[in-house]
Each structure stands twice: as structure tokens, then as C-alpha cells.
Amino acid sequence: MKLTVQVWRQAGPGAPGRFERHVVDGIEPHLSVLELLDALNEQLIDSGAEPVAFESDCREGICGACGVTVDGEAHGREDNVPSCHQRLSGYADGSILRIEPLRAGAFPVVRDLIVDRGALDDLIRAGGHVAVDAGTAPDADALPVGEERAELALDFAACIGCGACVAACPNGAAHLFAGSKLMHLSLLPLPSLERQRRVVAVVDELEELFGPCSNYGECARACPAGIPLTAIAAVNHERLLAGLQRRL
Amino acid sequence: MPSSSPTSSVIQVGPPSPVPRERRHRGVPSWSLKTAMAITGAIWAAFVAIHLFGNLKVFQGPDAFNGYAAWLRAVFYPFFPKEMVLWGLRVVLVIALGVHVGAAAIVWARGRRARGGHRVTLRGMRSWGAWLMPVTGVVLLAFVTVHVLDLTLGLAPVAPEGFAHPEAGVAHAYGNLIASFQRPWSAWFYVAAMVLLSVHIAKGFANLAADLGAMGRRWRATLSAVGGLLAVAVLLGNAAIPIAVQMGWIA
């Protein structure tokens, strides 16, 4: 099939950006959006032009490295699918695809389609980890965790940290990301020991770096890991509980 | 942090960002603003439900409606002085409205800023519902102002000609209402406001569930159902009154 690509080109952070128009011919419809960019880059390299910079790693939807905005939709047209699995078969032959970086105030463009998603790392640094000094690993059954609880924690732990939730959000909020971390950790025995302090630290960081949540629900539609919308309620749930509890 | 804490007081790990990020340091946190909006919104939703119940007495005739209006001024009399409950409710409602609108304006502005001026694509009912909240909110604020000038304060030019203020235990609410709704612009503005109000209430209850941290499936479904039922009741019940007056069914 033949596709016209309008791709965002930006030399560096703060530099002015613009859309560049290219035609990619003879591309198979079963290929992904990223493979379209690969084909475009081969074309650009052959003609001596600078290839389009974009991030990708595993190309099987588990790493969270990739992420571009296609026609205004984070990752692409299909819901809950990362850019590396967005197939071109969803587009008619001869159609125009506008490909730009993941867009959010918290994600400054580094180059072309690459954005700095380090603000998400700042959230993890504030409290998205376990800092309990637990000594050597305990026996597997020393701290029993119910199956349902373990499964729920794993559902929230499925987040691959791609940042599509922030890019899809009209408010530039990271509640789906933060909520999934908070729930994943507060459901398990050792991480739950620092539940209160974690949510205070994470929400403080969330307030400083990202926007407020207005319950648009765009995040859960874009999320390639299928994090449920209840994760955004988890932020206020955990924060309100921490405020009500006695400080320890 | 006391020594009973299982971890050290500092839980920052990894190197800090080499590039200083753009941060927002001041002001009331958004999560408290959203919680305040949920609570004040619930207060107004409760008021709207009670107001609807009172409004429906218009279909029982002038005596029932005027009697109810007079009773509102003497609720719990003689335990409370006359009009005390009425004024107490008015003060609570005005404060709640101020908090609700103020918090909404701040959240809206913060959202625009955090988006960074980029275009958004809205997909689905939930998204459009959220987009409609500030839109319906602004119109409803105008409606509340007009409604109070029209049927509470009786101030021209909004109020109908011949607006009668209540006097010594006698209310003229029925006559005022009929006079107001006999003007087509007043009736149809009221109907339009009720459509927007029902949208605002339905989405508002879903937002309330999320903002108060309801994560359970049953809690979320219950709150959405209550919001949906109230929205339908408000739309059908309230909008029926101006339509009935315009059609000449009640006069």
C-alpha cells in the first residue's frame, strides 16, 4: 500500500518543530506504525537525508520504550495497543498519517519523535518502589498473599511506563500511571508497610509535575497494558486514607 | 519520622534528573480541590433533589404550592426562629457554590497548563462528558443567577411584571411561577438549563465516585446509577413545569 506520512521534525529541545511530508510506497498492511517509520528512514538514508529519530525496543508490546501520536491519538488508532503493534491495515490505501511525538507539557521533545519521559521516573523515585529493609529473602510461604490479591496487584503492575496515559489526557495528568503503582504496591505485604508515606510522596510529585484529573477516561483507552480506570480513583483513595489515618 | 518506621525517612532512590523540570510549587493541591468539588457538588445535588420534590407540588394546585413555600419560611418553628433554616441553607449553598466554581476554575487552568498547548482528541462518551462539565457549569451558573433574580428576588427586568413578594405567612410563589413561565424565553431557557443540569449531574456522580476514591465495582455502579436516576428525574420533573405552563395545562 501507499501511505503519505506527515512526520514531526525537531532538531533538539526548544528548537522550532514542523511537519515534514513523505510518501512511502509498497508497504505491507500487516506492518506496524514503527515499521512504517523504519521504511521511511531507509528511504531518507538512501536519499542522503537525516532519518527520523524515534524510540523503540522490544517491538512486542512489553517494554514501554515506543510511543508516537498518530492522527492525534496516543500510540495510534486502536485502543490499548502500543505503537509497535498498531497495524497499518486499519488505514485505507493512500491515506495520510500525521505522526508526532507523545504530547504533554511534562514531556519536552528531545528530538523528532523522542520525548523526555523522565517526569515518570521522578514519580517512581518519589515512591514507586519498595524501600523496606527486609533483610535476606524470606521463605516463599512466610508471608501468605491471597490469590485474588496477588492477581489484582499483578493487574496494576502490568504498567509498562510508556507515558501514553499522560499524552492521551486533555489535562496532561499521570493519575493512571501513579494509581497503578500505588495499588500494585499497597496490595502486597512488604510494600504496604510504607503505604502512607509513599502516597504522600507520590501525590506531592504528581501535583508538581503533572495536571489534575478530570475523569476524561482517555488514559485507560490509550493504555497498552490495559490498566483499568479504577487506578485513577486509587490516587484519591490512597491519599484520602493517608490523610485520615494516624501518622506512624 | 519516629523510629517505629520500617524504613529510613528518605525514600528517594536513583540519581536526580540532570535537567530541572518545570514544576508547580504553590497553591492548594488538586486532589483536595477535586475532593472539595465532589462534596460541594453532592450538597448541590441533594438540594436539587429536594427542590425538585417541592417543585412538583405545583401540579397539586396553587394552595399546595403556596402552602409549601410558606412552610419553607417556618421550618422547625418555633424551635428555630422563622426563616432560620431557610437562611442557613442559603448560606451553605452559596459557600458550596463558591468553592465548587473556584476549585473548578483552578483545576481547569492547571489542566490547560499541564497539557502544554497541544491539541487533544476526545473519544467516547466519558471524554465528552468530562469536556461538557465546565461548559455546562458556566451556563448553569448563569441560570442560577437568572433563576434567583426571577423567582426569589423578583428583580426587573428578569422577574415577571407583577412579581409578588411573600408577606406575613402568605406566599405568592404559584402566581410568580406561572407569570414567569408564561414568557416563552423564560420557559425555554429553563428547559434548556434542565437538559444541561441533567448532563452535569449524571457525569458529576461518576466524577464523585472517582474523586472520593471509590474503587469497588458496586460503589461505582451505585453512584453512577444514583446520578443517572437523579438526572432523569430532574430533567422530566422540572422541565415538565414550564412546558405545562406554555401549553396552558396549568395556569
Interface residues (C-beta under 8 A of the other chain):
Chain A: D71 G72 E73 R103 A104 G105 A106 F107 D116 G118 A119 D121 D122 I124 R125 A126 G127 H129 A131 V132 D133 C169 P170 N171 G172 A173 L193 E194 R197 R198 A201 V203 D204 E207 E208 L209 F210 G211 P212 C213 S214 N215 Y216 G217 E218 R221 L229 T230 I232 A233 A234 V235 N236 H237 E238 R239 L240 L241 L248
Chain B: M1 P2 S4 S5 P6 T7 S8 I11 Q12 V13 G14 P16 S17 V19 R21 E22 R23 R24 H25 P29 S30 W31 L33 K34 T35 V107 W108 R110 G111 R112 R113 A114 R115 G116 G117 H118 R119 V120 T121 L122 R123 G124 R126 S127 A130 W131 M133 K203 A206 N207 A209 A210 D211 L212 G213 A214 M215 R220
